[in-house]
Each structure stands twice: as C-alpha cells, then as structure tokens.
Amino acid sequence: MSEASTPAGASAIGRRVARGVMWTTAGTVTSNAVKVAAMAVLGRLLAPEDFGVVAAAMTMLLFVNTVRDLGLGTALVQHREPTPAHIETAFTVSVVLAVILGVGLYLGAPAGAAAFRKPEIEPILEALAVMVFLRSLGSVGSQLMRRDMNFRAAAAIDVASYLAGVAVTITLAALGNGPWALVWGYLVESIAGTALTLWYYPPPRRLRIDGPALRDLLRFGAGQTVSAIANVIATQGDYVVVGRQLGSGPLGFYTRAYELVRFPATTFTNLAGSVLFSGMSRLQDDREALATAFRRTMFAVAIVLLPASVVLIVLAREILLLLIGPQWVGAVLPFQIMTCSMLARTNYKVGALVARANGDTYGVATTQVFYAVAIVGGALVSSRWGISGVATTTTVAVIALSIYLTVLGMRHTGMTARTIAACHLPAVGIAAVLAVVVGATAWATRALHAPGPVVLAAGLAFGGAAYLALAAHGVRSGNPDWQWAWDVARAAGRKLRRGGSRR
C-alpha cells in the first residue's frame, strides 16, 4: 500500500510538503537576495561581452549535464520504492557518463568555440569540463535528499554553495579578471555543493550496474532525459542564435533580460518544484488530491506573477538601470517583451510537474521537442530584427508551451477549462487594476522629471498598496483558494518566527 493511499498518509505528506516549502522558502529567499545584490555589483564590474562569452560556454555545459545520468536521479524520486540496486546503478551510470562527457567536452572545446565563432571560449570550455564530473558525484545524493523530503539540508547546501561561488566571482571581478571571474565562481559553487551533498548523503560503497534496476529506472529516466535535452535546446537555442548572428554584446543584453524574466520560474523550481514533485509523486494514485494541489498551485502562482508582470513592464527601465546599471539600457525592450511570458514560464512547469508525477515523461518530452523547434526556428527567423525580434518569438513559444502542458495536467487530474479559468480570474482583475495605478503613477512622476529611483519607489508603493487591498478583499470574499493562500501564508510566518522548529 502506498503512503498516500489513506487519508492519514495523504495528510502526512501534506505536512512534509509544507515543511519542505518552508525550508526551501528560507533558502530561496536568502540565495535570491544574494543573487540580486550580486547582479547589481557584477553588472557594474563586468561588461555585457563578459556575460555573453560565459553564457555561450555554459550553453554547451548545460547540454552535457542534461544527459549526465540519463534521468536516473529523477527516476529515483518518482519511483515508489527504490532499492540499493537502483541507487548504486544510478550513481555508477552518472559517474561513468560524467567522465566520458567531461573528457569529450574538454577535447571538443576547439570545435565548440568554432561553432559559436568565438575562439575566446575555448579555454573556458576546457575549465568548465571539470564541473561535469564534480556535479555527477553529488547528483544522486541530491535526488535522494529530495526523495526523503530533507529540504532543510537541500536549502542549506544551496545557500552555502551559492554564497561561496558569489564571493569568489565578485572578488575576482573586482580584480579585473573579466569573464574568468564568473567561471571560477561556478567552479567553486560546484565544489562546495558537491562536498556538502556527499557529507549529508555519502555515495554507495561500490560501483555496479544492475540490469533489472537500470531497465526499471530507464522507463522513467529515458523520457525525462529526452524532455530535459529538448528543454536545454529550447532554453539555450536562442542564446546560440543570438551569439552567432548578433555577437557577444547583444548576447549579453539578451541573457541578462532573459535571466531576469526567468527569475520567478527559476525561483518556483527552487522553491516549490522539487518539493511539489516529491509530494505529487506520492499522490500519483490519489487523483482528487493531485487535482487540488494542481489548482491551488496555479492559483498561487497567478496571483503573484500576473500582477508582478504588469509592474515590471511599466517600470522596466527604472528597475534595470537601478539594478544592473546604465550600460544595460539595451536590455530594457527585450525584458519588457519577455515579461509578457513570465506567468506562462511558471505555469508550464506546474503542468509538467503533474504529468511527470504520474509517470508521463514521454508526453512532456514530446511537447518539449516541439517547443525546442519553435524556439530555435523562431530565433533564426526573427534575429534579423535584433534581440527584440528574438524575444518576441521566444515569448510566443513559451505561451504556447504553457497552454499545452496545462492541458496535459488537466488530463491527469480531471480538471476542466472552467476551473483553470477560475484560478486565474482573480489575478487578471488585480493585474488590470495595477496596470492603471502603477501606469498613472509612473506617467505622473516621469512628467515631473523625477529621478528613476523616485519613479520606481512611487510605483511600487502605490502598486503594493493596491495589491494588498485587493488581496485582503479576496480573503474576506470567502473564496476558498484565497482563504487557503492566507492560511498557508500565516502558517509559514509562524513557523519562520519560531525558527522552523517542529511541533
């Protein structure tokens, strides 16, 4: 009998998911605060070309890392009851493939540099090849940590390793090391993260590949790998096109804009994605509970990101110039265009989570393949209009992907289109009000020739007040989703004030 097959079991999973979200929230808030501060500092210490060169190299590294374990680590999380043979097999495959892929990346560095038409990335690719092996050592332990829902340890490791990497990057950037400051920061972050993971979750004592266990894991892992490869092509394919067609400078602008827009979706993945995947995998046999989790997640994401998108579009210039400096003005328009897809970027992750939790990795993979084709094909066509053209076709592809994966999630939970629309209507209303309030405030302050920080502060103040008033009205309205969101927020606040102690 599965853990979630009884009401008590489902309730226990719910409590563990809530604790996981709390710990991951604490870690994500901390790391993101550091990330924003680091972005502000590095935006002034490094040139757009420095970010563009490293982004080109990281594109190849991300592709290699995607196939490093054939999805076997994620399969361990989804598996109902993995055995020691499953764990040893996943670890062995990960290490062996990492050695092969790391050596291949090192030897293929000249070809990679030629493909990007950037000879300067050759030594960077050679240095980053070490990361492939480093990350393989801790990948299975990291997945087991999430399977066990030990998100306290996961959050601590993420924060500690990121802080170590950022400290090295800022120090070396201040000393004039250019793109190598970013490279050494990534290496130190990988070393710290792997060492801490191995300390928490030591690796298996022996290397072996068990045939039945491998086949069992590959039933899920193969589809996950196809999906992940397609996702890397989709998320990095436009980088390749922009870098080859437009150069390192425009690539630097494009990647900064893209990363800022993708920030909420990345935060969702860090904050709730791994937690929800673990919890939803335990609920895969309880369709009603899974549907409730799907609906509430969609609602929570919408009431945060749709209003936030409106604010970011209106105040984009002030935000970017204050955050990363005046040299990044070229990123403003692509940032505004891609912000239109901010909610869609997170929604498609929610739909994919539900499908993957039910073992439907091939449905997600098929969708990701079409998405990758749309991203790369759109970028090839639209690059003639510069990075704003590429931003437009990327945004359209993301929205289309979100719609399809939401429908896929509906199929697995029995939810209707009317229910999905109801999840989003409150957010649409709030976003419309904020568009008027923040837009009018920004217009008035700009007309008075107020400095950028004043425009930003006024817009955020009036927008924030309007949002809180509308959210309070939603809670008082008796809407069960609003009440649930309020209860979760209050419970999380109480736990954080107690320092996360368990009762």
LUMMIKOL-608051 format. One record per residue (C-alpha): x, y, z; residue in one letter. Coordinates in steps of 0.5 Angstrom, whole numbers, padded with zeros to 4 digits, always signed. Layout:
BEGIN
XYZA
...
This chain:
BEGIN
+0000+0000+0000M
+0003+0007-0002S
+0004+0012+0003E
-0002+0017+0000A
-0007+0011+0000S
-0010+0013+0006T
-0013+0020+0009P
-0007+0020+0014A
-0002+0018+0009G
-0004+0024+0005A
-0004+0029+0011S
+0003+0027+0013A
+0005+0028+0006I
+0002+0035+0006G
+0005+0037+0013R
+0012+0034+0010R
+0011+0038+0004V
+0009+0045+0008A
+0015+0044+0012R
+0019+0043+0005G
+0016+0049+0002V
+0018+0053+0009M
+0025+0051+0009W
+0026+0052+0001T
+0023+0059+0002T
+0028+0061+0007A
+0034+0058+0003G
+0031+0061-0004T
+0030+0068+0000V
+0037+0068+0002T
+0040+0066-0004S
+0036+0070-0008N
+0037+0076-0004A
+0045+0075-0005V
+0043+0074-0012K
+0040+0081-0013V
+0046+0084-0010A
+0051+0080-0014A
+0047+0082-0020M
+0048+0089-0018A
+0055+0089-0017V
+0057+0085-0022L
+0053+0089-0027G
+0058+0095-0026R
+0064+0091-0025L
+0063+0087-0032L
+0062+0088-0039A
+0056+0085-0043P
+0061+0082-0047E
+0064+0078-0041D
+0057+0075-0039F
+0056+0074-0047G
+0062+0070-0047V
+0061+0066-0041V
+0054+0065-0043A
+0056+0062-0050A
+0060+0057-0046A
+0055+0055-0041M
+0050+0053-0046T
+0055+0047-0048M
+0056+0045-0041L
+0048+0045-0039L
+0047+0041-0045F
+0053+0036-0043V
+0050+0036-0036N
+0043+0034-0038T
+0045+0027-0041V
+0050+0026-0035R
+0046+0021-0031D
+0040+0019-0037L
+0035+0022-0032G
+0036+0016-0027L
+0037+0021-0021G
+0030+0024-0022T
+0027+0017-0023A
+0029+0015-0016L
+0025+0021-0013V
+0019+0019-0018Q
+0020+0011-0016H
+0015+0008-0011R
+0021+0004-0007E
+0028+0004-0010P
+0032-0001-0007T
+0040-0001-0006P
+0041-0003-0013A
+0037+0002-0016H
+0042+0007-0012I
+0048+0004-0014E
+0046+0004-0021T
+0044+0011-0022A
+0051+0013-0018F
+0055+0009-0023T
+0052+0011-0029V
+0052+0018-0027S
+0060+0018-0025V
+0062+0014-0032V
+0058+0018-0036L
+0061+0024-0033A
+0068+0022-0034V
+0066+0021-0042I
+0062+0027-0043L
+0067+0031-0039G
+0073+0029-0043V
+0069+0030-0049G
+0068+0037-0047L
+0075+0038-0046Y
+0077+0035-0053L
+0072+0038-0056G
+0073+0045-0054A
+0076+0048-0060P
+0070+0045-0064A
+0065+0049-0059G
+0069+0055-0060A
+0069+0055-0067A
+0061+0053-0067A
+0060+0060-0063F
+0065+0063-0068R
+0068+0065-0061K
+0075+0063-0060P
+0076+0066-0053E
+0071+0061-0050I
+0076+0055-0052E
+0080+0055-0045P
+0073+0057-0041I
+0070+0050-0044L
+0076+0047-0042E
+0076+0049-0035A
+0068+0048-0034L
+0069+0041-0037A
+0071+0039-0029V
+0064+0041-0027M
+0061+0036-0031V
+0065+0030-0026F
+0064+0035-0020L
+0057+0035-0020R
+0056+0028-0022S
+0059+0026-0015L
+0053+0029-0012G
+0047+0028-0016S
+0045+0022-0014V
+0045+0024-0006G
+0042+0031-0008S
+0036+0027-0011Q
+0036+0022-0005L
+0035+0028-0001M
+0029+0031-0004R
+0026+0024-0005R
+0027+0024+0003D
+0024+0031+0003M
+0030+0033+0007N
+0029+0040+0004F
+0032+0043+0010R
+0039+0040+0008A
+0038+0042+0001A
+0037+0049+0003A
+0043+0050+0007A
+0047+0047+0002I
+0044+0051-0004D
+0045+0057+0000V
+0052+0056+0003A
+0055+0054-0004S
+0052+0060-0008Y
+0055+0064-0003L
+0062+0061-0004A
+0061+0062-0011G
+0059+0069-0011V
+0064+0071-0006A
+0070+0069-0011V
+0066+0072-0017T
+0066+0079-0014I
+0073+0079-0011T
+0076+0076-0018L
+0071+0081-0022A
+0074+0087-0018A
+0081+0085-0019L
+0080+0085-0027G
+0079+0078-0028N
+0073+0079-0033G
+0069+0073-0035P
+0074+0068-0031W
+0071+0071-0025A
+0065+0068-0027L
+0068+0062-0029V
+0072+0061-0022W
+0065+0063-0019G
+0062+0057-0022Y
+0067+0052-0020L
+0068+0054-0013V
+0060+0053-0012E
+0060+0046-0016S
+0066+0044-0011I
+0062+0047-0005A
+0056+0044-0007G
+0058+0037-0008T
+0063+0037-0002A
+0057+0038+0003L
+0052+0034-0001T
+0057+0028+0000L
+0058+0030+0007W
+0050+0029+0008Y
+0049+0023+0003Y
+0055+0019+0002P
+0056+0016-0004P
+0055+0008-0005P
+0060+0004-0003R
+0061+0000-0009R
+0060+0002-0017L
+0056-0003-0020R
+0050-0003-0026I
+0044-0008-0024D
+0041-0010-0031G
+0034-0010-0028P
+0035-0004-0024A
+0037+0000-0030L
+0031-0002-0034R
+0027+0000-0029D
+0030+0007-0028L
+0030+0008-0035L
+0023+0007-0036R
+0022+0014-0033F
+0029+0017-0034G
+0029+0016-0041A
+0023+0020-0042G
+0026+0025-0037Q
+0032+0026-0041T
+0029+0027-0048V
+0025+0032-0044S
+0031+0035-0041A
+0035+0035-0047I
+0029+0039-0051A
+0029+0044-0045N
+0036+0045-0046V
+0036+0046-0053I
+0030+0051-0052A
+0033+0055-0047T
+0039+0056-0050Q
+0038+0055-0057G
+0036+0063-0058D
+0043+0064-0054Y
+0046+0060-0059V
+0043+0064-0065V
+0044+0071-0062V
+0051+0069-0060G
+0053+0067-0067R
+0048+0072-0071Q
+0049+0078-0067L
+0055+0078-0063G
+0057+0077-0055S
+0055+0084-0054G
+0048+0083-0056P
+0048+0076-0053L
+0050+0080-0046G
+0044+0084-0046F
+0039+0078-0048Y
+0042+0074-0043T
+0041+0079-0037R
+0034+0080-0040A
+0032+0073-0040Y
+0035+0071-0033E
+0031+0077-0030L
+0025+0075-0033V
+0026+0067-0032R
+0028+0069-0025F
+0021+0068-0022P
+0020+0061-0026A
+0027+0059-0023T
+0025+0061-0016T
+0019+0057-0017F
+0023+0051-0019T
+0028+0052-0013N
+0022+0054-0008L
+0017+0049-0009A
+0019+0045-0016G
+0023+0040-0012S
+0018+0040-0006V
+0012+0039-0010L
+0015+0034-0015F
+0016+0029-0009S
+0010+0031-0006G
+0006+0030-0012M
+0010+0023-0014S
+0007+0021-0007R
+0000+0023-0009L
+0000+0020-0016Q
-0005+0015-0014D
-0010+0020-0011D
-0013+0024-0017R
-0017+0028-0013E
-0011+0030-0008A
-0007+0031-0014L
-0012+0036-0017A
-0013+0040-0011T
-0005+0041-0011A
-0005+0043-0018F
-0011+0048-0018R
-0008+0051-0011R
-0001+0052-0014T
-0004+0055-0021M
-0008+0060-0017F
-0002+0062-0012A
+0003+0063-0018V
-0002+0067-0022A
-0004+0072-0016I
+0003+0073-0015V
+0006+0073-0022L
+0001+0076-0027L
+0001+0083-0022P
+0008+0083-0022A
+0009+0082-0029S
+0005+0089-0030V
+0009+0092-0025V
+0016+0090-0028L
+0013+0092-0035I
+0011+0099-0033V
+0018+0100-0029L
+0022+0096-0033A
+0027+0102-0035R
+0028+0104-0028E
+0029+0097-0025I
+0034+0095-0030L
+0038+0102-0029L
+0038+0102-0022L
+0039+0094-0021L
+0045+0093-0026I
+0047+0100-0029G
+0046+0105-0034P
+0050+0101-0039Q
+0045+0096-0039W
+0040+0100-0043V
+0040+0096-0049G
+0036+0090-0045A
+0030+0094-0043V
+0026+0093-0049L
+0027+0085-0049P
+0026+0085-0042F
+0019+0088-0043Q
+0017+0083-0049I
+0019+0077-0045M
+0016+0079-0038T
+0009+0078-0042C
+0011+0071-0041S
+0013+0071-0034M
+0007+0067-0032L
+0007+0062-0037A
+0014+0060-0036R
+0012+0058-0029T
+0005+0055-0031N
+0008+0050-0036Y
+0013+0048-0030K
+0007+0046-0026V
+0003+0043-0031G
+0010+0039-0033A
+0010+0037-0025L
+0003+0034-0025V
+0005+0030-0031A
+0012+0027-0029R
+0009+0026-0022A
+0004+0021-0026N
+0010+0018-0030G
+0008+0021-0036D
+0015+0024-0038T
+0014+0022-0045Y
+0008+0027-0046G
+0012+0032-0043V
+0018+0030-0047A
+0014+0031-0054T
+0012+0037-0052T
+0019+0040-0050Q
+0021+0037-0057V
+0016+0042-0061F
+0018+0047-0056Y
+0025+0047-0058A
+0024+0047-0065V
+0019+0053-0064A
+0025+0057-0060I
+0031+0056-0065V
+0027+0056-0071G
+0023+0063-0069G
+0030+0066-0067A
+0033+0064-0073L
+0028+0068-0077V
+0027+0074-0072S
+0034+0075-0071S
+0034+0080-0077R
+0030+0085-0072W
+0035+0084-0067G
+0035+0082-0060I
+0028+0085-0059S
+0025+0080-0065G
+0028+0074-0062V
+0025+0076-0055A
+0018+0076-0059T
+0018+0069-0062T
+0021+0066-0055T
+0015+0069-0052T
+0010+0067-0056V
+0013+0060-0056A
+0013+0060-0048V
+0006+0062-0048I
+0004+0056-0053A
+0008+0051-0049L
+0005+0053-0043S
-0002+0052-0046I
-0001+0045-0048Y
+0002+0043-0041L
-0003+0046-0037T
-0008+0042-0042V
-0004+0036-0040L
-0004+0037-0033G
-0012+0037-0034M
-0012+0031-0037R
-0008+0027-0031H
-0013+0031-0026T
-0019+0031-0029G
-0020+0039-0028M
-0024+0043-0033T
-0022+0049-0037A
-0027+0053-0033R
-0023+0051-0026T
-0017+0053-0030I
-0020+0060-0032A
-0023+0061-0025A
-0016+0060-0022C
-0013+0066-0026H
-0019+0071-0026L
-0017+0074-0019P
-0010+0075-0022A
-0013+0078-0028V
-0017+0083-0024G
-0011+0085-0020I
-0007+0086-0026A
-0012+0090-0029A
-0012+0095-0023V
-0005+0095-0022L
-0004+0097-0029A
-0008+0103-0028V
-0005+0105-0021V
+0002+0104-0023V
+0002+0106-0030G
-0001+0113-0028A
+0004+0114-0022T
+0010+0113-0027A
+0007+0117-0032W
+0006+0123-0027A
+0013+0122-0024T
+0016+0122-0030R
+0013+0128-0033A
+0015+0132-0027L
+0022+0129-0029H
+0023+0125-0022A
+0030+0121-0022P
+0029+0114-0023G
+0029+0111-0016P
+0024+0116-0014V
+0019+0114-0020V
+0021+0107-0018L
+0019+0108-0011A
+0013+0111-0012A
+0010+0106-0017G
+0012+0100-0012L
+0009+0104-0006A
+0002+0105-0010F
+0002+0099-0013G
+0004+0095-0007G
-0002+0099-0003A
-0007+0097-0008A
-0005+0090-0009Y
-0005+0089-0001L
-0012+0092-0001A
-0015+0087-0007L
-0012+0081-0003A
-0015+0083+0003A
-0022+0084+0000H
-0020+0077-0004G
-0019+0073+0003V
-0025+0077+0006R
-0030+0075+0000S
-0030+0067+0002G
-0026+0065-0004N
-0023+0058-0001P
-0017+0059-0005D
-0016+0066-0002W
-0017+0063+0004Q
-0012+0057+0003W
-0007+0062+0001A
-0008+0066+0007W
-0008+0060+0012D
-0001+0058+0008V
+0002+0065+0009A
+0000+0065+0016R
+0003+0058+0018A
+0009+0060+0014A
+0010+0066+0018G
+0009+0063+0025R
+0014+0057+0023K
+0019+0062+0021L
+0018+0066+0027R
+0020+0060+0031R
+0026+0059+0027G
+0023+0053+0024G
+0022+0049+0030S
+0017+0043+0029R
+0012+0041+0034R
